């Protein structure tokens, strides 16, 4: 067993080299894509992604189940040769955060020691005092009249230990890479151990003659000590029949006596990720307790008692397996770089086009959204920056001497309708009336201005009085024409609220035209769409946005005017509480957009 462990340890660098060649580069080490459902608070994570929360939710992460094995020895009063023993066990580990995790560990350790030096077995040793009653022959080892080194100490110790450990890892917080493949970590923990120590002092029921073990050897040299231990092993029968001394025993729930001692664990380790599922570690750990009898003896030599306690050492190779589904959880957080999310967001922001307010043609529409960047000076434009041609006669309004020419007639170079002046027969008059009526009822596709509103308001802003005057001019020029007034909102707030607010905006525009231009209310058809049919799509539905995004919301808060058709019908006020205010100014502080009277928004 021990030889197998040494082969495994010596093969570790080779195994890691193979893994590097086989796995890199590939997608197995790519940072995880963390969906909302993979976090402990999906709603918080969703709010973070949309900018409504400063911090993301903590990802759900896997448990690690591990097995471990390796060489072990005890540093105490009796020399421990290499190899001195072995240990193996299981662990279960869980990350608390990105740096700290806890581990439950169970270990079985078996170690032996053989002292090359002779020792005068003093009667004060507990291994003697606690066994002499059952083995009176041991008293012969305590004859120190000749001050002879009567024995060569030896022991066999088995330890069953259980620990609760905290692990602090260093390696996953990276500033220059998306994820880590190596982790350096420290271990600190507490636990209980159940040691059982025995000593080989009797050959059957007789004493050993230790006199020839180190006779003639130079114990100041390694060669001499190795030979002495070799001679000692050959002498002993290996039964370890004598129980090692103990400080105190307790009665266990099985009714037998056990030595149970609390301990502290300390260690350091290095881990290599083989894949997102498997990792391998090399770790050295020591166990410190108030026990100086793990090697069976408390005296370092014939004359002095050791001042330090016996300390078990364990060097292990650990194989960790991450448990769980990658569709529901990420790998343990000590393999996740917490800076990956913020760095990804920063890179995405850098890749976005810079917001450029340049307006080359001075029409009030910035070049980024202007579909006609060379509009002639002084010409009004629509929300796309295209020169207005309200009556669709292919002559821009700024050059049209009759911006709203009656439909059905040819126009001259100045945009004026060429209406025949000759007398017409009665049938021709009737035909003309029918033709113009049909055009007005079904084929007119004039561009009528739209007006925009501040956030949560249906107050008609003074900068749009000119646009409403143009609508009134068209309606007064065509007394039989009806106009559809359609209200809209941006996508913030509920559908019920936005439907009422869009109704109020359309109604406010109608009331203004009726009050100021004496146009009958019956010539208007009020409709509303709430947040449906936005001009600018895909906007965030919250108020934590930039001035640029607020400008885009402003474009969607509008009332449109269009010539009514025979299928258009009036919509009644939608159900719901009152929405919006009929007062100037935005209802909220912060980023907002006020519009430009010359550009129509």
DRENFI-49145 format. One line per field, with one value per residue (C-alpha): residue number from 1; chain; x, z, y. Coordinates in steps of 0.05 Angstrom, whole numbers. Each point is the difference from the previous one (the first is absolute). Last residue first. Layout:
BEGIN
num c(NUM, ...)
chaine c(A, ...)
c1 c(X, ...)
c3 c(Z, ...)
c2 c(Y, ...)
//
This chain:
BEGIN
num c(601, 600, 599, 598, 597, 596, 595, 594, 593, 592, 591, 590, 589, 588, 587, 586, 585, 584, 583, 582, 581, 580, 579, 578, 577, 576, 575, 574, 573, 572, 571, 570, 569, 568, 567, 566, 565, 564, 563, 562, 561, 560, 559, 558, 557, 556, 555, 554, 553, 552, 551, 550, 549, 548, 547, 546, 545, 544, 543, 542, 541, 540, 539, 538, 537, 536, 535, 534, 533, 532, 531, 530, 529, 528, 527, 526, 525, 524, 523, 522, 521, 520, 519, 518, 517, 516, 515, 514, 513, 512, 511, 510, 509, 508, 507, 506, 505, 504, 503, 502, 501, 500, 499, 498, 497, 496, 495, 494, 493, 492, 491, 490, 489, 488, 487, 486, 485, 484, 483, 482, 481, 480, 479, 478, 477, 476, 475, 474, 473, 472, 471, 470, 469, 468, 467, 466, 465, 464, 463, 462, 461, 460, 459, 458, 457, 456, 455, 454, 453, 452, 451, 450, 449, 448, 447, 446, 445, 444, 443, 442, 441, 440, 439, 438, 437, 436, 435, 434, 433, 432, 431, 430, 429, 428, 427, 426, 425, 424, 423, 422, 421, 420, 419, 418, 417, 416, 415, 414, 413, 412, 411, 410, 409, 408, 407, 406, 405, 404, 403, 402, 401, 400, 399, 398, 397, 396, 395, 394, 393, 392, 391, 390, 389, 388, 387, 386, 385, 384, 383, 382, 381, 380, 379, 378, 377, 376, 375, 374, 373, 372, 371, 370, 369, 368, 367, 366, 365, 364, 363, 362, 361, 360, 359, 358, 357, 356, 355, 354, 353, 352, 351, 350, 349, 348, 347, 346, 345, 344, 343, 342, 341, 340, 339, 338, 337, 336, 335, 334, 333, 332, 331, 330, 329, 328, 327, 326, 325, 324, 323, 322, 321, 320, 319, 318, 317, 316, 315, 314, 313, 312, 311, 310, 309, 308, 307, 306, 305, 304, 303, 302, 301, 300, 299, 298, 297, 296, 295, 294, 293, 292, 291, 290, 289, 288, 287, 286, 285, 284, 283, 282, 281, 280, 279, 278, 277, 276, 275, 274, 273, 272, 271, 270, 269, 268, 267, 266, 265, 264, 263, 262, 261, 260, 259, 258, 257, 256, 255, 254, 253, 252, 251, 250, 249, 248, 247, 246, 245, 244, 243, 242, 241, 240, 239, 238, 237, 236, 235, 234, 233, 232, 231, 230, 229, 228, 227, 226, 225, 224, 223, 222, 221, 220, 219, 218, 217, 216, 215, 214, 213, 212, 211, 210, 209, 208, 207, 206, 205, 204, 203, 202, 201, 200, 199, 198, 197, 196, 195, 194, 193, 192, 191, 190, 189, 188, 187, 186, 185, 184, 183, 182, 181, 180, 179, 178, 177, 176, 175, 174, 173, 172, 171, 170, 169, 168, 167, 166, 165, 164, 163, 162, 161, 160, 159, 158, 157, 156, 155, 154, 153, 152, 151, 150, 149, 148, 147, 146, 145, 144, 143, 142, 141, 140, 139, 138, 137, 136, 135, 134, 133, 132, 131, 130, 129, 128, 127, 126, 125, 124, 123, 122, 121, 120, 119, 118, 117, 116, 115, 114, 113, 112, 111, 110, 109, 108, 107, 106, 105, 104, 103, 102, 101, 100, 99, 98, 97, 96, 95, 94, 93, 92, 91, 90, 89, 88, 87, 86, 85, 84, 83, 82, 81, 80, 79, 78, 77, 76, 75, 74, 73, 72, 71, 70, 69, 68, 67, 66, 65, 64, 63, 62, 61, 60, 59, 58, 57, 56, 55, 54, 53, 52, 51, 50, 49, 48, 47, 46, 45, 44, 43, 42, 41, 40, 39, 38, 37, 36, 35, 34, 33, 32, 31, 30, 29, 28, 27, 26, 25, 24, 23, 22, 21, 20, 19, 18, 17, 16, 15, 14, 13, 12, 11, 10, 9, 8, 7, 6, 5, 4, 3, 2, 1)
chaine c(A, A, A, A, A, A, A, A, A, A, A, A, A, A, A, A, A, A, A, A, A, A, A, A, A, A, A, A, A, A, A, A, A, A, A, A, A, A, A, A, A, A, A, A, A, A, A, A, A, A, A, A, A, A, A, A, A, A, A, A, A, A, A, A, A, A, A, A, A, A, A, A, A, A, A, A, A, A, A, A, A, A, A, A, A, A, A, A, A, A, A, A, A, A, A, A, A, A, A, A, A, A, A, A, A, A, A, A, A, A, A, A, A, A, A, A, A, A, A, A, A, A, A, A, A, A, A, A, A, A, A, A, A, A, A, A, A, A, A, A, A, A, A, A, A, A, A, A, A, A, A, A, A, A, A, A, A, A, A, A, A, A, A, A, A, A, A, A, A, A, A, A, A, A, A, A, A, A, A, A, A, A, A, A, A, A, A, A, A, A, A, A, A, A, A, A, A, A, A, A, A, A, A, A, A, A, A, A, A, A, A, A, A, A, A, A, A, A, A, A, A, A, A, A, A, A, A, A, A, A, A, A, A, A, A, A, A, A, A, A, A, A, A, A, A, A, A, A, A, A, A, A, A, A, A, A, A, A, A, A, A, A, A, A, A, A, A, A, A, A, A, A, A, A, A, A, A, A, A, A, A, A, A, A, A, A, A, A, A, A, A, A, A, A, A, A, A, A, A, A, A, A, A, A, A, A, A, A, A, A, A, A, A, A, A, A, A, A, A, A, A, A, A, A, A, A, A, A, A, A, A, A, A, A, A, A, A, A, A, A, A, A, A, A, A, A, A, A, A, A, A, A, A, A, A, A, A, A, A, A, A, A, A, A, A, A, A, A, A, A, A, A, A, A, A, A, A, A, A, A, A, A, A, A, A, A, A, A, A, A, A, A, A, A, A, A, A, A, A, A, A, A, A, A, A, A, A, A, A, A, A, A, A, A, A, A, A, A, A, A, A, A, A, A, A, A, A, A, A, A, A, A, A, A, A, A, A, A, A, A, A, A, A, A, A, A, A, A, A, A, A, A, A, A, A, A, A, A, A, A, A, A, A, A, A, A, A, A, A, A, A, A, A, A, A, A, A, A, A, A, A, A, A, A, A, A, A, A, A, A, A, A, A, A, A, A, A, A, A, A, A, A, A, A, A, A, A, A, A, A, A, A, A, A, A, A, A, A, A, A, A, A, A, A, A, A, A, A, A, A, A, A, A, A, A, A, A, A, A, A, A, A, A, A, A, A, A, A, A, A, A, A, A, A, A, A, A, A, A, A, A, A, A, A, A, A, A, A, A, A, A, A, A, A, A, A, A, A, A, A, A, A, A, A, A, A, A, A, A, A, A, A, A, A, A, A, A, A, A, A, A)
c1 c(-798, -23, 68, -10, -31, 58, -9, 4, 39, 7, 54, -12, -61, -68, -70, 29, -22, -66, -66, -57, 21, 4, -47, -70, -20, -18, -48, 13, -33, -42, 31, -29, -3, 44, -26, -24, 69, 25, 58, 57, 25, 50, 5, 67, 42, 43, 50, 8, 21, 57, 21, -2, 49, 49, -7, 20, -44, -21, -74, -23, -31, 64, -10, -7, -35, 4, -63, -42, -62, -32, 14, -72, -34, -55, -56, -40, -37, -5, -50, -55, 37, -16, 60, -4, 75, 24, -49, -12, 74, 21, -55, 24, 72, -22, -44, 59, 44, -55, -11, 76, -1, -60, 34, 66, -30, -35, 62, 43, 58, 56, -7, -6, -69, -46, -61, -35, -40, -37, -21, -65, -5, -64, 26, 63, 40, -21, 25, 67, 10, -19, 54, 51, -21, 11, 72, 10, -29, 52, 52, -55, -4, -68, -6, -12, 56, 32, 67, -3, -41, 10, -39, -10, -3, -47, 29, -55, -23, -67, -28, -62, -47, 34, 11, -71, -26, 43, -26, -72, 3, 33, -52, -57, 33, 11, -73, -23, 43, 64, 22, 73, 46, 37, 37, 76, 22, 58, 66, 45, 20, -74, -48, -46, -66, -32, 16, -8, 69, 23, 69, -24, 59, 44, 74, 5, -55, 44, -29, -13, -77, -8, -44, 44, 68, 46, 75, 26, 33, -33, -47, -26, 35, -11, 42, 40, 67, -5, 3, 68, 0, -63, -14, 21, 7, 76, 2, -38, -70, -11, 3, 70, 27, 61, -33, 57, -25, 44, -14, 60, -14, 0, 63, 25, -66, 6, 71, -24, -56, 47, 49, -57, -21, 70, 22, -30, 46, -31, 40, -5, -74, -12, -23, -63, -70, -65, 21, 69, -35, 27, 60, 71, 52, 64, 61, 48, 73, 21, 58, -18, 38, -19, 29, 24, -1, 59, 40, 31, 19, 74, 52, -8, -18, -60, -46, -76, -5, -53, 10, -68, 14, 14, -72, -27, -18, 29, -16, 44, -20, 36, -41, 8, -65, -37, -62, -61, -67, 19, 61, 69, 4, 66, 3, 57, -5, 18, -17, -22, -47, -16, -15, -49, 19, -41, 35, -48, -29, -57, -74, -22, -22, 73, 30, 57, 75, 54, 73, 18, 60, 10, -31, 51, -10, 33, 0, 58, 46, 57, 72, 1, -34, 53, 58, -28, -9, 73, 22, -38, 30, 72, -9, -31, 61, 2, -23, 69, -14, 40, -61, -64, -48, 45, -21, -75, -11, -75, -40, -41, -75, -2, 58, -21, 9, -37, -39, -73, -35, -74, -21, -72, 1, -49, -5, 20, 22, 48, 20, 36, -9, 36, -45, 18, -44, -28, -52, -8, 72, 34, -28, -11, -34, 2, 70, 3, -44, -19, -25, -38, 1, -47, 40, -8, 61, 11, 72, 41, 67, 55, 58, 74, 51, 67, 8, 48, 47, 43, 6, 29, -49, -53, -44, -64, -1, -5, -65, -31, -5, -59, -44, -72, 18, 58, -46, -23, 66, 43, -35, -10, 75, 21, 37, 54, 17, 73, 0, 43, 0, -23, -72, -52, -66, -64, -59, -73, -48, -75, -30, -70, -9, -56, 22, -19, 12, 27, 26, -58, -54, -24, 28, -17, 46, -12, 61, 20, 59, 69, 63, 68, 60, 73, 32, 47, 23, -35, 47, -33, -14, -51, -13, -50, -2, -46, 5, -59, -74, -60, -71, -43, -72, -7, -68, -25, -17, -62, 21, -4, -48, 29, 15, -20, -73, -46, 52, -37, 48, -2, -76, 2, 51, -44, -60, 40, 22, 43, 28, -3, -72, 27, 48, 75, 42, 60, 71, 35, 44, -31, -2, 68, 73, 25, -29, 45, 67, -15, -28, 60, 45, -44, 6, 76, 4, -43, 37, 47, -61, -34, 63, 8, -72, 10, 62, -40, -55)
c3 c(-630, -66, -23, 6, 70, 30, 57, 76, 16, 69, 47, 74, 39, -12, -20, -59, -12, -15, 33, -24, 42, -17, 12, 31, 24, -48, -55, -69, -23, -62, -69, -61, -66, -63, -56, -46, 0, 44, -21, 50, 63, 49, 75, 33, 55, -44, -19, 74, 15, -49, 35, 66, -30, -19, 68, 33, 35, 69, -14, -19, -58, -42, -75, -53, -53, -20, -38, 50, -26, 67, 64, 7, -68, 0, -46, -5, -65, -11, -46, 53, 46, -47, -18, 35, -9, 72, 42, -49, -17, 74, 19, -54, 24, 73, -22, -35, 62, 48, -41, 1, 76, 8, -42, 35, 69, -21, -36, 62, 8, -49, -74, -27, -13, -61, -23, -69, -27, -63, -43, -37, -66, -22, 16, -41, 6, 72, 13, -34, 38, 66, -10, -16, 62, 41, -24, 17, 70, 10, 36, 48, 31, 3, 71, -2, 50, 29, -32, -45, -64, -76, -60, -68, -65, -57, -59, -52, -22, -32, -35, 39, 23, -29, -67, -1, 15, -54, -52, 23, -3, -68, -27, 25, -31, -65, -2, 11, -58, 13, -12, -10, 59, 5, 67, -7, 71, 23, 15, -26, -61, -18, 31, -33, 34, 37, 70, 26, 12, 72, -4, -51, -15, 6, 8, 76, -6, -46, -69, -18, 1, 64, 36, 61, -34, 60, -9, 31, 69, 23, 48, -58, -29, -6, -52, 25, -29, -53, 29, -11, 52, -25, 39, 65, 58, 13, -36, 55, -17, 15, -73, 7, -63, 34, 66, 43, 67, -5, 50, -5, -34, 48, 3, 63, 35, -18, 28, 65, 6, -11, 52, 51, -12, -2, 64, 44, -32, 12, 22, 75, -14, -9, -71, -22, 14, -35, -72, 26, 38, 67, 36, -11, 7, 38, -1, 57, 4, 72, 46, 72, 63, 70, 56, 68, 52, 16, 64, -3, 67, 14, 28, -33, -66, -35, 56, -9, -33, -38, -67, 5, 74, 1, -10, 7, -74, -65, -66, -61, -73, -66, -64, -74, -37, -60, -33, -35, -27, -34, -27, 24, 50, 37, 75, 47, 74, 69, 69, 71, 42, 73, 47, 51, 31, 7, 32, -1, 52, -20, 14, -72, 16, 18, 70, 6, 7, 31, -8, -40, 0, -57, 4, -3, -53, -59, -37, -46, 23, 13, -13, -75, 8, 51, -45, -57, 48, 21, -72, -18, 61, -20, -72, 20, 43, 73, 18, -14, 8, 43, 38, -26, 2, 38, 70, -14, 32, -3, 61, 3, -4, -76, -18, 43, -8, -65, 14, -13, -14, -15, -17, -5, -29, 8, -42, -14, -64, -40, -71, -49, -75, -66, -60, -72, -63, 8, -40, -45, 2, 14, 66, 33, 66, -5, 26, 75, 41, 73, 26, 65, 31, 40, 19, 16, 17, 7, 22, -1, 35, -2, 47, 11, 54, 2, 69, 60, -10, 61, 61, 38, 56, -50, 7, -34, -56, 52, 25, -66, 25, 43, -62, 21, 58, -40, -55, 23, 36, -59, -58, 49, 4, 71, 7, -47, -60, -11, -75, -58, -63, -68, 21, -43, -15, -33, -29, -19, -17, -13, -22, -1, -26, -2, -40, 2, -54, -2, -59, -51, 53, 47, -45, 20, 12, 18, 17, 0, 29, -6, 42, -5, 41, 19, -69, 19, 70, 61, 59, 68, 42, -49, -73, -22, -72, -60, -74, -47, -13, -18, -24, -16, -7, -21, 8, -58, -5, -1, -24, 48, -26, -39, 34, -18, -15, -52, -56, -42, 15, 74, 1, -30, 53, 56, -28, -7, 74, 16, -70, -57, -18, -22, -49, 14, -62, 31, -16, -53, 28, -40, -63, -25, -1, 36, 23, -25, 6, 69, 23, -21, 39, 61, -3, -6, 60, 41, -16, 61, 45, -30, 4, 73, 15, -32, 43, 63, -19)
c2 c(1326, 32, 22, 75, -3, -39, -49, 3, -63, -30, -27, 14, 23, -30, 27, 39, 72, 34, -22, -43, -60, -74, -58, -3, -68, -57, -19, 28, 64, -13, -13, 37, -38, -2, -46, 56, 32, 56, 45, -10, 34, -31, 14, -15, -31, -46, 54, 17, -72, 10, 64, -38, -50, 55, 34, -65, -51, -22, 17, -70, -38, -1, 16, -54, 42, 73, 20, -39, -37, -19, 39, 25, -5, 53, 24, 64, 14, 76, 34, -7, 47, 57, 44, 68, 12, 12, -41, -57, -6, 0, -49, -48, 2, -11, -60, -33, 9, -24, -63, -14, 8, -47, -54, 11, -12, -65, -25, 11, 49, 14, -17, 71, 29, 7, 40, -3, 59, -22, 59, 12, 36, 36, 70, -8, 65, 7, -71, 14, 65, -33, -53, 54, 40, -64, -2, 73, -10, -55, 43, 21, -70, -33, -29, -75, -15, -64, 18, 61, -2, -2, 27, -30, 39, -22, -37, -8, -68, 16, -61, -21, 54, 61, -33, -25, 69, 29, -49, 7, 75, -1, -48, 45, 61, -37, -22, 72, 23, 36, 71, 10, 19, -65, -10, -3, -15, 43, -36, 55, -40, -9, -49, -51, -11, -59, 21, 71, 32, 1, 32, 53, 45, -61, 15, -12, -52, -42, -13, -72, 11, -41, 50, 7, -2, 7, -7, -65, 3, -64, 37, 41, 61, 75, 35, 60, -22, -55, -71, -31, -56, -33, -64, 34, -48, 4, 67, 34, 26, 74, 22, 30, -35, -30, -18, -29, -27, -62, -56, -46, -65, -60, -41, 34, -16, -73, -2, 31, -50, -59, 29, 5, -72, -31, 34, -54, -52, -68, -62, 17, 10, -75, -16, 36, -26, -17, -17, -22, -56, -24, -27, 25, -56, 11, -46, 13, -20, 2, 18, -14, 21, -21, 44, -26, 55, 45, 7, -69, -31, 0, -48, -67, 32, 32, -21, -4, -68, -41, 35, 34, 12, 75, 21, 70, 4, 26, -34, 15, 4, -4, 4, -18, 9, -28, 30, -30, 27, 65, -36, -19, 58, 0, 10, 20, -11, 28, -27, 12, -43, 11, -58, -28, -67, -63, -60, -57, -48, -47, 7, 10, 72, 14, -3, 50, -12, 43, 19, -62, -46, -48, -69, -56, -54, 35, -68, 17, -57, 49, -17, 11, 67, 20, -21, 43, 57, -5, -5, 64, 35, -19, 21, 66, 16, 21, -70, -29, -75, -49, -24, 32, -59, -50, 20, -2, -68, -4, -19, -64, -13, -4, 45, 58, 75, 15, 64, 19, 66, 11, 70, 26, 70, 58, 63, 71, 35, 43, -15, 46, 2, 8, -10, -15, -1, 70, 38, 61, 23, 67, 24, -67, -16, -77, -12, 3, -46, 4, -66, -9, -69, -44, -62, -74, -42, -76, -10, -65, 0, -53, 10, -10, 15, -35, -30, -8, 59, -15, 45, -60, 6, 19, -61, 25, -53, -55, 30, -19, -72, 23, -1, 12, 47, 28, 27, 70, 16, -21, 35, 56, 12, 14, -66, 22, -43, 17, 12, -23, 41, -25, 13, -35, 35, -22, 37, -15, 56, -1, 66, 31, 70, 51, 61, 73, 52, 71, 40, 5, -9, -55, -55, -72, -59, -73, -42, -73, -38, -30, -4, -34, -19, 14, 3, 31, -14, 29, 11, -5, 61, 30, 18, -51, -26, -2, -19, 11, -8, 43, -6, 61, 22, 73, 35, 42, 73, 42, 69, 59, 54, 58, 67, 71, -15, 32, -3, -51, -56, 18, -2, -70, -21, 27, -39, -64, 0, -61, 1, -52, 22, 68, -32, -2, -14, -35, 23, -43, -56, -57, 43, -22, 21, -38, -66, -55, 34, 29, -66, -39, 49, -8, -75, 4, 47, -48, -64, 5, 6, -61, -42, 20, -20, -68, -13, 15, -49)
//
